[in-house]
Amino acid sequence: MKFALTSFSLCVVLLHLVNIQLTLAVDCNADDALSLTVSNISSTPTPDVTDGVTTTLTCADGYVLTEGGLGLLCDNGTWQWVGGAAPVCSEVLAPDNIIIGDVTENSIAITWSEASDPKDTYSISISPADGDNPTGSVYAGDPLEYIFTGLTAGTLYNISVTTVSGGVNSMAGAMEQRTTPAPPGDIRIAEITEDSIRVTWAEAAGAVDSYRVHIYPADGDNPTGSVDDGDLREYSFTGLTAATLYSISVTTVSGEKESATKTMQQRTSPAQPGNISIAGITNHSIRVTWAETAGAVYSYRVRTMADIGIMKQCWRAASTQNKFNTTDLRPRTTEHTFTPLTPVSAPPDDISIADTTEDSISIKWAEAAGAVDSYTVRICPADGDNPTGSVDDELDCIYNGLTPKTLYNISVTTVSGERKTATRAKEQSTIPAPTDDISIEDCNKGKRAEHNSSPN
């Protein structure tokens, strides 16, 4: 908008400078000269020509002189504008259409549309003025863009752009913009059960209103949750499915803006299988079954070790690590046979008679294969001082106090834990006892007596 000073007469001059009206009551003649300079006035004074008073004027706020001269000269009884034309005050207009460009956690980029003339520069400012952001300036002929850096994440800023011409500022064009919130720190798993996961996380930098937490798949009673800033940064997801892999996310919220999401995966603890049952046992195998597990099941891992439950009493693994046949089974398979296994113990091999007398039998045997705690030895009939015995470290045994010329059944059984093998047995008779000494004379007497009794 432009305003011109165009109307004046010999004695009364009416000046229109924007919204300022000045009336000059003067008697302009050839002997007088009056110079009027336009600057800084907010009233309508009447200059006294005879005293030589200089009256100064100004354009209104937000306007700047863009055409014509700044004073009047009384020349030969006629008022003349210094500069040859009436002055024109033009409004300094604010730039149009401030546009937000890239926004990060610590920066905001802006552009704007060019303002109408007059314009020399653009003054740019941000509030609050943290970071390295003093009021900036962009020349009117340069690219109309500016980047504020070093800002605080998640903070709401007021951004203004002002057109400047001849030291006069336009009204400011302004808008608000929030920096992107910073994501939370690392998510940590605090506790895991078959049906719950409890998480904690480190505080996000910058301004924070709350944290949004989410789990997927969202089974159980787990909608998207929210934890306000200042509260304990933890959240428990409950009612989950055992052994299920979940994706857990935490997002910082500031105003209506959200940060990038911090995500991690965690599986709930698998549920234990149901009761294990021994379905079959041989010297070289064990077949086990079990009840199906609740929740998600990918496989069952079955293994036998010498020191796990019933396996301690039944089987020892063939490997030096005391474990054998660790196997991933197909999903939902609820039985497995371990084979081939080394039996805990086999019957002893090759019982042999080492020595026999009238009242004793000495036996020995070859070491049994597999795990052996001891051997149980038995003789039948169990006369003498020969109850059922146990041999720990030796591979032989002597039975004493037996009856001469008696047939005995001798057995050896391998023992491992609480299990016993089949019995290995052997029969052996003691030696008959010798008769009393018989002399030659006794033999002759017998022969004579026999002869005398014979008929002639």
The 8 nearest C-alpha neighbors of each residue, nearest first, counted from 0:
[[1, 89, 90, 2, 88, 91, 62, 17],
 [2, 0, 89, 88, 87, 3, 90, 17],
 [1, 3, 17, 87, 88, 16, 89, 15],
 [4, 2, 87, 5, 86, 85, 15, 16],
 [5, 3, 15, 85, 14, 86, 16, 6],
 [4, 6, 3, 85, 7, 14, 15, 13],
 [7, 5, 13, 4, 14, 12, 8, 15],
 [6, 12, 8, 13, 11, 5, 9, 14],
 [9, 7, 11, 12, 10, 6, 13, 78],
 [10, 8, 11, 77, 27, 7, 78, 12],
 [9, 11, 25, 8, 26, 24, 12, 27],
 [12, 10, 24, 8, 23, 9, 7, 25],
 [7, 11, 13, 23, 8, 22, 14, 6],
 [14, 12, 22, 7, 6, 21, 11, 15],
 [13, 15, 4, 21, 20, 16, 12, 6],
 [16, 14, 4, 20, 17, 19, 3, 13],
 [17, 15, 19, 58, 18, 2, 4, 14],
 [16, 18, 2, 19, 15, 59, 58, 88],
 [17, 19, 16, 59, 20, 15, 58, 2],
 [20, 18, 16, 17, 15, 21, 59, 41],
 [19, 21, 15, 14, 18, 16, 22, 43],
 [20, 22, 43, 14, 13, 19, 23, 15],
 [23, 21, 13, 12, 24, 11, 14, 45],
 [22, 24, 12, 11, 45, 25, 21, 46],
 [25, 23, 11, 10, 22, 45, 26, 12],
 [24, 26, 10, 27, 23, 48, 11, 47],
 [27, 25, 10, 28, 24, 48, 9, 76],
 [26, 28, 76, 73, 25, 31, 77, 10],
 [29, 27, 76, 30, 31, 75, 26, 73],
 [30, 28, 75, 76, 31, 74, 27, 73],
 [29, 31, 28, 32, 75, 76, 27, 74],
 [32, 30, 28, 29, 73, 27, 33, 74],
 [31, 33, 73, 72, 74, 34, 30, 29],
 [34, 32, 72, 73, 35, 31, 71, 51],
 [33, 35, 72, 71, 70, 53, 36, 32],
 [36, 34, 70, 71, 54, 53, 55, 33],
 [37, 35, 70, 55, 69, 38, 34, 54],
 [36, 56, 38, 55, 69, 57, 70, 35],
 [39, 37, 57, 56, 55, 40, 36, 58],
 [40, 38, 57, 56, 55, 41, 37, 58],
 [41, 39, 56, 57, 42, 38, 55, 43],
 [40, 42, 39, 43, 19, 57, 56, 59],
 [43, 41, 40, 44, 19, 21, 20, 56],
 [42, 44, 21, 45, 20, 22, 41, 19],
 [45, 43, 42, 46, 21, 54, 22, 23],
 [44, 46, 23, 24, 47, 43, 22, 21],
 [47, 45, 52, 48, 44, 54, 23, 53],
 [46, 48, 50, 49, 52, 51, 45, 25],
 [49, 47, 51, 50, 46, 25, 52, 33],
 [48, 50, 51, 47, 52, 31, 46, 25],
 [51, 49, 48, 47, 52, 46, 53, 33],
 [50, 52, 48, 49, 53, 47, 33, 46],
 [53, 51, 50, 47, 46, 48, 54, 49],
 [54, 52, 35, 51, 34, 55, 46, 36],
 [53, 55, 35, 46, 52, 36, 56, 44],
 [56, 54, 37, 36, 38, 35, 40, 53],
 [55, 37, 57, 38, 40, 39, 36, 54],
 [58, 56, 38, 39, 37, 40, 59, 55],
 [57, 59, 62, 16, 88, 63, 17, 60],
 [60, 58, 62, 17, 61, 18, 57, 19],
 [61, 59, 62, 58, 167, 63, 90, 168],
 [60, 62, 169, 91, 90, 168, 167, 59],
 [63, 61, 90, 89, 59, 91, 60, 58],
 [62, 64, 88, 89, 58, 65, 90, 167],
 [65, 63, 88, 87, 66, 89, 58, 86],
 [64, 66, 87, 88, 63, 89, 67, 86],
 [67, 65, 87, 86, 64, 68, 88, 85],
 [68, 66, 86, 84, 85, 82, 87, 83],
 [69, 67, 82, 81, 86, 70, 84, 85],
 [68, 70, 37, 36, 81, 86, 67, 35],
 [69, 71, 35, 36, 81, 34, 68, 80],
 [70, 72, 80, 35, 34, 81, 79, 78],
 [71, 73, 79, 34, 33, 78, 74, 32],
 [74, 72, 78, 32, 77, 33, 27, 76],
 [75, 73, 77, 76, 72, 29, 78, 32],
 [76, 74, 29, 77, 28, 73, 30, 27],
 [75, 77, 28, 29, 27, 74, 73, 78],
 [78, 76, 74, 73, 75, 79, 27, 9],
 [77, 79, 73, 72, 74, 71, 76, 80],
 [78, 80, 72, 71, 73, 81, 77, 74],
 [81, 79, 71, 83, 84, 70, 82, 85],
 [80, 82, 68, 70, 71, 83, 69, 79],
 [83, 81, 68, 84, 67, 80, 69, 70],
 [82, 84, 80, 81, 68, 67, 85, 79],
 [85, 83, 67, 80, 82, 68, 86, 81],
 [84, 86, 67, 4, 5, 68, 80, 3],
 [85, 87, 67, 66, 68, 3, 4, 84],
 [86, 88, 3, 66, 2, 64, 65, 1],
 [89, 87, 64, 63, 2, 1, 65, 62],
 [90, 88, 1, 62, 63, 0, 65, 64],
 [89, 91, 62, 0, 61, 92, 63, 88],
 [92, 90, 169, 62, 61, 117, 89, 168],
 [93, 91, 169, 90, 114, 115, 94, 162],
 [92, 94, 169, 162, 170, 161, 172, 171],
 [95, 93, 114, 113, 112, 162, 172, 92],
 [94, 96, 112, 97, 114, 111, 93, 113],
 [95, 97, 111, 112, 98, 94, 172, 110],
 [98, 96, 111, 110, 95, 99, 112, 109],
 [97, 99, 110, 109, 111, 96, 100, 112],
 [100, 98, 109, 108, 110, 101, 97, 107],
 [99, 101, 108, 109, 98, 102, 110, 107],
 [100, 102, 108, 107, 103, 99, 109, 106],
 [101, 103, 107, 106, 178, 108, 100, 179],
 [104, 102, 106, 179, 105, 178, 107, 101],
 [103, 105, 152, 179, 178, 180, 181, 106],
 [106, 104, 150, 149, 151, 103, 152, 148],
 [107, 105, 148, 103, 147, 150, 102, 104],
 [108, 106, 102, 147, 146, 101, 103, 109],
 [107, 109, 146, 100, 101, 145, 99, 147],
 [110, 108, 99, 100, 145, 98, 144, 146],
 [109, 111, 144, 98, 143, 97, 145, 99],
 [112, 110, 97, 96, 98, 143, 95, 113],
 [111, 113, 95, 96, 94, 114, 97, 110],
 [112, 114, 94, 111, 115, 95, 143, 139],
 [115, 113, 94, 93, 92, 95, 112, 116],
 [114, 116, 117, 92, 113, 118, 94, 91],
 [117, 115, 118, 114, 91, 92, 89, 164],
 [116, 118, 164, 91, 115, 119, 89, 90],
 [117, 119, 164, 116, 163, 120, 162, 139],
 [118, 120, 164, 139, 163, 138, 117, 165],
 [121, 119, 138, 139, 163, 137, 118, 162],
 [122, 120, 162, 137, 161, 136, 163, 138],
 [121, 123, 136, 161, 160, 135, 162, 120],
 [124, 122, 160, 135, 134, 159, 136, 121],
 [123, 125, 134, 159, 158, 135, 160, 122],
 [126, 124, 158, 128, 157, 127, 159, 156],
 [127, 125, 128, 157, 156, 158, 124, 129],
 [126, 128, 129, 125, 156, 157, 155, 154],
 [127, 129, 126, 125, 132, 130, 133, 124],
 [130, 128, 127, 150, 131, 132, 149, 126],
 [129, 131, 149, 150, 132, 148, 128, 151],
 [132, 130, 149, 148, 133, 129, 147, 128],
 [131, 133, 130, 128, 147, 134, 129, 148],
 [134, 132, 135, 131, 128, 124, 125, 129],
 [133, 135, 124, 123, 132, 122, 136, 125],
 [136, 134, 123, 122, 133, 124, 137, 132],
 [135, 137, 122, 121, 123, 120, 138, 134],
 [136, 138, 121, 120, 139, 141, 122, 135],
 [139, 137, 120, 141, 140, 121, 119, 136],
 [138, 140, 120, 119, 141, 137, 121, 118],
 [139, 141, 138, 142, 143, 120, 137, 119],
 [142, 140, 138, 139, 143, 137, 144, 120],
 [143, 141, 144, 140, 137, 139, 138, 110],
 [142, 144, 110, 111, 141, 145, 137, 112],
 [145, 143, 110, 109, 142, 111, 146, 108],
 [144, 146, 109, 108, 110, 147, 143, 123],
 [147, 145, 108, 107, 148, 109, 106, 144],
 [146, 148, 107, 106, 132, 108, 145, 149],
 [149, 147, 106, 150, 105, 146, 131, 130],
 [148, 150, 130, 105, 131, 106, 151, 147],
 [149, 151, 105, 130, 148, 106, 129, 152],
 [152, 150, 105, 205, 154, 153, 104, 149],
 [151, 153, 104, 205, 180, 178, 105, 154],
 [152, 154, 180, 206, 178, 179, 253, 205],
 [155, 153, 177, 178, 152, 206, 151, 156],
 [154, 156, 177, 176, 178, 153, 175, 157],
 [157, 155, 176, 175, 126, 177, 158, 127],
 [156, 158, 175, 126, 125, 174, 176, 159],
 [157, 159, 125, 174, 173, 124, 175, 156],
 [160, 158, 173, 172, 124, 123, 171, 125],
 [159, 161, 123, 172, 171, 122, 173, 121],
 [162, 160, 171, 122, 121, 169, 93, 172],
 [161, 163, 121, 169, 93, 168, 120, 118],
 [162, 164, 168, 120, 167, 118, 119, 121],
 [165, 163, 118, 119, 167, 166, 117, 168],
 [166, 164, 167, 63, 163, 119, 118, 64],
 [165, 167, 164, 163, 168, 63, 119, 120],
 [166, 168, 164, 165, 163, 61, 63, 169],
 [169, 167, 163, 162, 61, 161, 166, 164],
 [170, 168, 91, 93, 92, 162, 61, 161],
 [169, 171, 93, 161, 172, 168, 92, 61],
 [172, 170, 161, 160, 93, 159, 173, 169],
 [171, 173, 160, 159, 93, 161, 94, 170],
 [174, 172, 159, 158, 171, 160, 157, 175],
 [175, 173, 158, 157, 159, 176, 172, 97],
 [176, 174, 157, 156, 158, 155, 177, 173],
 [175, 177, 156, 155, 157, 178, 174, 158],
 [178, 176, 155, 154, 156, 153, 179, 175],
 [179, 177, 153, 104, 152, 154, 103, 102],
 [178, 180, 104, 153, 103, 152, 258, 181],
 [181, 179, 153, 258, 152, 104, 257, 253],
 [180, 182, 258, 152, 204, 203, 104, 179],
 [183, 181, 258, 251, 259, 203, 250, 260],
 [182, 184, 203, 202, 201, 251, 181, 250],
 [185, 183, 201, 202, 200, 203, 186, 182],
 [184, 186, 200, 201, 187, 183, 261, 199],
 [185, 187, 200, 199, 184, 198, 188, 201],
 [188, 186, 199, 198, 200, 189, 185, 201],
 [187, 189, 198, 190, 197, 199, 186, 196],
 [188, 190, 198, 197, 187, 199, 191, 196],
 [189, 191, 197, 188, 196, 192, 198, 195],
 [192, 190, 196, 195, 267, 268, 197, 193],
 [193, 191, 195, 268, 194, 267, 196, 190],
 [192, 194, 268, 241, 267, 269, 270, 195],
 [195, 193, 239, 238, 240, 192, 241, 237],
 [196, 194, 237, 192, 236, 239, 191, 193],
 [197, 195, 191, 236, 235, 190, 198, 192],
 [196, 198, 235, 190, 189, 234, 188, 236],
 [199, 197, 188, 189, 234, 233, 187, 235],
 [198, 200, 233, 187, 232, 186, 189, 188],
 [201, 199, 186, 185, 184, 187, 232, 202],
 [200, 202, 184, 185, 183, 203, 186, 199],
 [203, 201, 183, 184, 204, 200, 232, 182],
 [202, 204, 183, 182, 181, 184, 201, 205],
 [205, 203, 181, 202, 152, 206, 183, 182],
 [206, 204, 152, 151, 153, 207, 203, 181],
 [205, 207, 153, 154, 152, 253, 204, 208],
 [208, 206, 253, 209, 252, 228, 205, 153],
 [209, 207, 253, 228, 252, 227, 254, 206],
 [208, 210, 227, 228, 252, 226, 207, 251],
 [211, 209, 251, 226, 250, 225, 252, 227],
 [210, 212, 225, 250, 249, 224, 251, 226],
 [213, 211, 249, 224, 248, 223, 225, 210],
 [212, 214, 223, 248, 247, 224, 249, 211],
 [215, 213, 247, 217, 246, 216, 248, 245],
 [216, 214, 217, 246, 245, 247, 213, 218],
 [215, 217, 218, 214, 245, 246, 244, 247],
 [218, 216, 215, 214, 221, 219, 222, 220],
 [219, 217, 216, 239, 221, 220, 238, 215],
 [218, 220, 238, 239, 221, 237, 217, 240],
 [221, 219, 238, 218, 237, 222, 236, 217],
 [220, 222, 219, 217, 236, 218, 223, 237],
 [223, 221, 224, 220, 217, 213, 214, 218],
 [222, 224, 213, 212, 221, 211, 225, 214],
 [225, 223, 212, 211, 222, 213, 226, 221],
 [224, 226, 211, 210, 212, 227, 209, 223],
 [225, 227, 210, 209, 211, 228, 230, 224],
 [228, 226, 209, 230, 229, 208, 210, 225],
 [229, 227, 209, 208, 230, 207, 226, 210],
 [228, 230, 227, 231, 232, 209, 226, 208],
 [231, 229, 228, 227, 232, 226, 233, 209],
 [230, 232, 233, 229, 226, 228, 227, 199],
 [231, 233, 199, 230, 200, 226, 234, 201],
 [234, 232, 199, 198, 231, 200, 235, 197],
 [233, 235, 198, 197, 199, 236, 232, 212],
 [236, 234, 197, 196, 237, 198, 195, 233],
 [235, 237, 196, 195, 221, 197, 234, 238],
 [238, 236, 195, 239, 194, 235, 219, 220],
 [237, 239, 219, 194, 220, 195, 240, 236],
 [240, 238, 194, 219, 237, 195, 218, 241],
 [239, 241, 194, 294, 243, 242, 238, 193],
 [240, 242, 193, 294, 269, 267, 243, 194],
 [243, 241, 269, 267, 268, 295, 266, 294],
 [244, 242, 266, 267, 241, 295, 240, 245],
 [243, 245, 266, 265, 267, 242, 264, 246],
 [246, 244, 265, 264, 215, 266, 247, 243],
 [245, 247, 264, 215, 214, 263, 265, 248],
 [248, 246, 214, 263, 262, 213, 264, 245],
 [249, 247, 262, 213, 261, 212, 260, 214],
 [248, 250, 212, 261, 211, 260, 210, 213],
 [251, 249, 260, 211, 210, 258, 182, 261],
 [250, 252, 210, 258, 182, 257, 183, 209],
 [251, 253, 257, 209, 210, 208, 256, 207],
 [254, 252, 208, 207, 153, 256, 255, 180],
 [255, 253, 256, 252, 208, 153, 177, 155],
 [254, 256, 253, 257, 252, 177, 208, 153],
 [257, 255, 253, 254, 252, 179, 258, 180],
 [258, 256, 252, 251, 180, 253, 250, 255],
 [259, 257, 180, 182, 251, 181, 250, 179],
 [258, 260, 182, 250, 261, 257, 181, 251],
 [259, 261, 250, 249, 258, 262, 248, 182],
 [260, 262, 249, 248, 250, 182, 259, 183],
 [263, 261, 248, 247, 260, 249, 246, 264],
 [264, 262, 247, 246, 248, 265, 261, 186],
 [263, 265, 246, 245, 247, 244, 266, 262],
 [266, 264, 245, 244, 246, 267, 263, 247],
 [265, 267, 244, 243, 245, 242, 268, 264],
 [266, 268, 242, 193, 241, 243, 192, 191],
 [267, 269, 193, 242, 192, 241, 270, 266],
 [270, 268, 242, 241, 193, 267, 271, 294],
 [271, 269, 241, 293, 193, 292, 268, 272],
 [270, 272, 292, 269, 273, 293, 291, 274],
 [273, 271, 292, 291, 290, 270, 274, 289],
 [272, 274, 290, 289, 291, 292, 275, 271],
 [273, 275, 289, 290, 276, 272, 288, 291],
 [276, 274, 289, 288, 273, 287, 277, 290],
 [275, 277, 288, 287, 289, 278, 274, 286],
 [278, 276, 287, 279, 286, 288, 275, 285],
 [277, 279, 287, 286, 276, 288, 280, 285],
 [278, 280, 286, 277, 285, 281, 287, 284],
 [281, 279, 285, 284, 286, 282, 278, 277],
 [282, 280, 284, 283, 285, 279, 342, 286],
 [281, 283, 342, 284, 280, 345, 343, 341],
 [282, 284, 340, 281, 342, 339, 341, 338],
 [285, 283, 338, 281, 337, 340, 280, 339],
 [284, 286, 280, 337, 336, 279, 287, 281],
 [287, 285, 336, 279, 278, 335, 277, 337],
 [286, 288, 277, 278, 335, 334, 276, 336],
 [289, 287, 334, 276, 333, 275, 278, 277],
 [290, 288, 275, 274, 333, 273, 276, 334],
 [289, 291, 273, 274, 272, 292, 333, 275],
 [290, 292, 272, 273, 333, 289, 293, 331],
 [293, 291, 272, 270, 271, 273, 290, 294],
 [292, 294, 270, 291, 295, 241, 272, 271],
 [295, 293, 241, 240, 242, 296, 292, 270],
 [294, 296, 242, 243, 241, 297, 293, 240],
 [297, 295, 298, 330, 294, 242, 331, 292],
 [296, 298, 330, 295, 299, 329, 331, 242],
 [299, 297, 330, 328, 329, 296, 327, 300],
 [298, 300, 328, 327, 301, 330, 297, 329],
 [301, 299, 327, 326, 298, 328, 302, 325],
 [302, 300, 326, 325, 299, 327, 303, 335],
 [301, 303, 325, 324, 323, 300, 304, 326],
 [302, 304, 323, 322, 310, 305, 316, 324],
 [305, 303, 322, 306, 307, 321, 316, 310],
 [304, 306, 311, 315, 310, 321, 307, 314],
 [305, 307, 311, 304, 308, 310, 321, 309],
 [308, 306, 310, 304, 311, 305, 309, 303],
 [309, 307, 310, 311, 306, 312, 305, 304],
 [308, 310, 311, 312, 313, 307, 306, 314],
 [309, 311, 313, 314, 312, 308, 307, 305],
 [312, 310, 305, 306, 309, 313, 307, 308],
 [311, 313, 416, 310, 309, 417, 314, 418],
 [312, 314, 310, 311, 343, 309, 418, 315],
 [315, 313, 343, 310, 311, 342, 305, 312],
 [314, 316, 305, 343, 304, 317, 321, 370],
 [317, 315, 321, 322, 323, 318, 304, 305],
 [316, 318, 341, 315, 323, 340, 321, 319],
 [319, 317, 320, 321, 316, 322, 323, 315],
 [318, 320, 321, 317, 322, 316, 323, 315],
 [321, 319, 318, 322, 316, 323, 317, 304],
 [322, 320, 316, 319, 318, 304, 305, 315],
 [323, 321, 304, 316, 320, 303, 318, 305],
 [322, 324, 316, 303, 325, 302, 318, 317],
 [323, 325, 326, 302, 337, 303, 322, 301],
 [326, 324, 302, 301, 323, 300, 327, 303],
 [325, 327, 301, 300, 324, 328, 302, 299],
 [328, 326, 300, 299, 298, 329, 301, 325],
 [327, 329, 298, 299, 326, 330, 332, 300],
 [328, 330, 298, 332, 331, 327, 299, 297],
 [331, 329, 298, 297, 332, 296, 328, 299],
 [332, 330, 333, 329, 291, 298, 296, 299],
 [333, 331, 330, 329, 334, 328, 299, 298],
 [332, 334, 289, 288, 331, 291, 290, 335],
 [335, 333, 288, 287, 332, 289, 336, 286],
 [334, 336, 287, 286, 288, 337, 333, 301],
 [335, 337, 286, 285, 338, 287, 284, 334],
 [338, 336, 284, 285, 339, 286, 335, 340],
 [339, 337, 284, 340, 336, 283, 285, 324],
 [338, 340, 283, 284, 337, 341, 324, 336],
 [341, 339, 283, 338, 284, 342, 317, 337],
 [340, 342, 283, 317, 369, 343, 316, 339],
 [343, 341, 282, 344, 283, 369, 340, 314],
 [342, 344, 370, 314, 369, 315, 313, 415],
 [345, 343, 369, 370, 342, 371, 368, 413],
 [344, 346, 368, 367, 420, 347, 369, 413],
 [347, 345, 413, 420, 421, 367, 412, 423],
 [346, 348, 367, 366, 365, 345, 413, 423],
 [347, 349, 365, 350, 364, 367, 346, 366],
 [350, 348, 364, 365, 351, 347, 363, 423],
 [351, 349, 364, 363, 348, 362, 425, 365],
 [350, 352, 363, 362, 349, 364, 353, 425],
 [353, 351, 362, 354, 361, 363, 350, 360],
 [352, 354, 362, 361, 351, 363, 355, 360],
 [355, 353, 361, 352, 360, 356, 362, 359],
 [354, 356, 360, 359, 429, 361, 430, 357],
 [357, 355, 359, 430, 358, 429, 360, 354],
 [356, 358, 430, 403, 429, 431, 432, 359],
 [359, 357, 401, 400, 402, 356, 403, 399],
 [360, 358, 399, 356, 398, 401, 355, 357],
 [359, 361, 355, 398, 354, 397, 356, 362],
 [360, 362, 397, 354, 353, 396, 352, 355],
 [363, 361, 352, 353, 396, 395, 351, 397],
 [362, 364, 395, 351, 394, 350, 396, 353],
 [365, 363, 350, 349, 394, 348, 351, 395],
 [364, 366, 348, 349, 347, 367, 394, 350],
 [367, 365, 347, 364, 368, 348, 394, 346],
 [368, 366, 347, 345, 346, 348, 365, 344],
 [367, 369, 345, 344, 366, 370, 347, 342],
 [370, 368, 344, 343, 342, 341, 371, 345],
 [371, 369, 343, 344, 415, 372, 315, 368],
 [370, 372, 415, 373, 344, 414, 369, 413],
 [371, 373, 415, 414, 391, 416, 370, 374],
 [374, 372, 391, 414, 390, 371, 413, 389],
 [375, 373, 413, 390, 412, 389, 414, 376],
 [374, 376, 389, 412, 411, 388, 390, 413],
 [375, 377, 411, 388, 410, 387, 389, 374],
 [376, 378, 387, 410, 409, 388, 411, 375],
 [379, 377, 409, 381, 408, 380, 410, 407],
 [380, 378, 381, 408, 407, 409, 377, 382],
 [379, 381, 382, 378, 407, 408, 406, 409],
 [382, 380, 379, 378, 385, 386, 383, 384],
 [383, 381, 380, 385, 401, 384, 400, 379],
 [382, 384, 400, 401, 385, 381, 399, 402],
 [385, 383, 400, 386, 382, 399, 381, 398],
 [384, 386, 383, 381, 382, 398, 387, 399],
 [387, 385, 388, 381, 384, 377, 378, 382],
 [386, 388, 377, 376, 385, 378, 375, 389],
 [387, 389, 376, 375, 386, 377, 390, 385],
 [390, 388, 375, 374, 376, 391, 373, 387],
 [389, 391, 374, 373, 393, 392, 375, 388],
 [392, 390, 373, 393, 374, 389, 372, 394],
 [391, 393, 390, 394, 373, 372, 374, 395],
 [394, 392, 395, 391, 390, 396, 374, 363],
 [393, 395, 364, 363, 365, 366, 392, 396],
 [396, 394, 363, 362, 393, 364, 397, 361],
 [395, 397, 362, 361, 363, 398, 394, 390],
 [398, 396, 361, 360, 362, 399, 359, 395],
 [397, 399, 360, 359, 361, 385, 396, 400],
 [400, 398, 359, 401, 358, 397, 360, 383],
 [401, 399, 383, 358, 359, 384, 402, 398],
 [400, 402, 358, 399, 359, 383, 382, 403],
 [401, 403, 358, 405, 404, 400, 357, 429],
 [404, 402, 357, 431, 429, 405, 430, 358],
 [403, 405, 431, 429, 430, 428, 402, 406],
 [406, 404, 428, 429, 403, 402, 407, 430],
 [405, 407, 428, 427, 429, 404, 426, 408],
 [408, 406, 427, 379, 426, 428, 409, 380],
 [407, 409, 426, 379, 378, 425, 427, 410],
 [408, 410, 378, 425, 424, 377, 426, 407],
 [411, 409, 424, 377, 423, 376, 422, 425],
 [410, 412, 376, 423, 375, 422, 424, 374],
 [413, 411, 422, 375, 374, 420, 346, 423],
 [412, 414, 374, 420, 346, 419, 344, 373],
 [415, 413, 419, 373, 374, 372, 418, 371],
 [416, 414, 372, 371, 418, 417, 370, 344],
 [417, 415, 312, 418, 414, 372, 313, 311],
 [416, 418, 415, 312, 419, 414, 313, 311],
 [417, 419, 415, 416, 414, 420, 312, 313],
 [420, 418, 414, 413, 415, 412, 417, 421],
 [421, 419, 413, 346, 345, 412, 422, 344],
 [420, 422, 346, 412, 423, 419, 345, 413],
 [423, 421, 412, 411, 346, 410, 424, 420],
 [422, 424, 411, 410, 346, 412, 347, 421],
 [425, 423, 410, 409, 422, 411, 408, 426],
 [424, 426, 409, 408, 410, 427, 350, 423],
 [427, 425, 408, 407, 409, 406, 424, 428],
 [426, 428, 407, 406, 408, 425, 429, 409],
 [429, 427, 406, 405, 407, 404, 430, 426],
 [428, 430, 404, 357, 403, 405, 356, 355],
 [431, 429, 357, 404, 356, 403, 432, 428],
 [432, 430, 404, 403, 357, 433, 429, 405],
 [431, 433, 403, 357, 430, 434, 404, 358],
 [432, 434, 431, 435, 436, 357, 430, 403],
 [435, 433, 436, 432, 437, 431, 403, 438],
 [434, 436, 437, 433, 432, 438, 441, 431],
 [435, 437, 434, 438, 433, 439, 441, 442],
 [436, 438, 435, 441, 439, 442, 440, 434],
 [439, 437, 441, 440, 442, 436, 443, 435],
 [440, 438, 442, 441, 443, 437, 444, 445],
 [441, 439, 443, 442, 438, 444, 445, 437],
 [440, 442, 444, 438, 439, 443, 445, 437],
 [441, 443, 439, 445, 440, 444, 446, 438],
 [444, 442, 446, 440, 445, 441, 439, 447],
 [445, 443, 441, 447, 446, 442, 448, 440],
 [444, 446, 442, 443, 448, 447, 449, 441],
 [445, 447, 443, 449, 444, 448, 450, 442],
 [448, 446, 450, 444, 449, 445, 451, 443],
 [447, 449, 445, 451, 450, 446, 444, 452],
 [448, 450, 446, 447, 452, 451, 445, 453],
 [451, 449, 447, 453, 452, 448, 446, 454],
 [452, 450, 448, 453, 449, 447, 454, 446],
 [451, 453, 449, 450, 448, 454, 447, 455],
 [452, 454, 450, 451, 455, 449, 448, 447],
 [455, 453, 452, 451, 450, 449, 448, 447],
 [454, 453, 452, 451, 450, 449, 448, 447]]
